[in-house]
Amino acid sequence: MRVTEKGATLAKTNKHLTFRLGNEEYGLDILKVQEIIGIMPITRIPRTPQFVRGVINLRGKVIPVVDLRAKFGMGAAEDTERTCVVVVQVTGKTGSTVMGTVVDEVSEVIDIAEDQIEATPEFGAEVDTDFVLGIGKINDRVVMVLDIDRVLTANEISAIKRVATQAGGDEKKEGE
C-alpha cells in the first residue's frame, strides 16, 4: 500500500470494482463494496441536497442513496436496466455509514497495480479532486480511482445519516 500526495492511502487490495457514469469509468476498492443491487424504488426525502436520491429499504434496513452523477455535477440520465445501486461502507470522522451509490452501469472487478496508477492532475484551487486517489491506466482504458470515503464531506455524511435515521423511524436503533 502506498500513500498518495494528498495523504490518502491507495486500496488495501489491488482489486477494484469498476463502474460507468456516462462515458467515464471509475473504480473503487472492492473491500468498500458490500453488495450490488439493481435499481429499485427510492423514496425521496424532502429538503435533502440534490445529489441525495433518497432512501431504500434493504432487507429491513433503511439505507441512504446518493446519485454520483448529481454529486459530480454531471447531467441527469434516465435509469435503465443497467442502472445499479452499489452499497458501500463509508468511513469518516463521524464513524462508518452504509449507503447506496447510484451508477449507470457496473463493469467488472479488475486488478490495478500501484504502478498503473498515476497521481491526479492538478486543475487549480477551484476544482476539488481530493476524492480521486489517482488515474488508473489499464491497457487502453483510463479509470478514475475513487476514495469513496472522501466523495462526501463529513457534513454531508452526517446529514445523510440523519436522513436515514429519520426515515427509518423506530426500526433503526443506535449502533446498527
C-alpha positions, 0 to 999 in steps of 0.5 A: 500500500502506498500513500498518495500526495494528498495523504490518502492511502491507495486500496488495501487490495489491488482489486477494484470494482469498476463502474460507468457514469456516462462515458467515464469509468471509475473504480473503487476498492472492492473491500468498500463494496458490500453488495450490488443491487439493481435499481429499485424504488427510492423514496425521496426525502424532502429538503435533502441536497440534490445529489441525495436520491433518497432512501431504500429499504434493504432487507429491513434496513433503511439505507441512504442513496446518493446519485454520483452523477448529481454529486459530480455535477454531471447531467441527469440520465434516465435509469435503465436496466443497467442502472445499479445501486452499489452499497458501500461502507463509508468511513469518516470522522463521524464513524462508518455509514452504509449507503447506496451509490447510484451508477449507470452501469457496473463493469467488472472487478479488475486488478490495478497495480500501484504502478498503473496508477498515476497521481491526479492532475492538478486543475487549480484551487477551484476544482476539488479532486481530493476524492480521486486517489489517482488515474488508473491506466489499464491497457487502453482504458483510463479509470478514475480511482475513487476514495469513496470515503472522501466523495462526501464531506463529513457534513454531508455524511452526517446529514445523510445519516440523519436522513436515514435515521429519520426515515427509518423511524423506530426500526433503526436503533443506535449502533446498527 
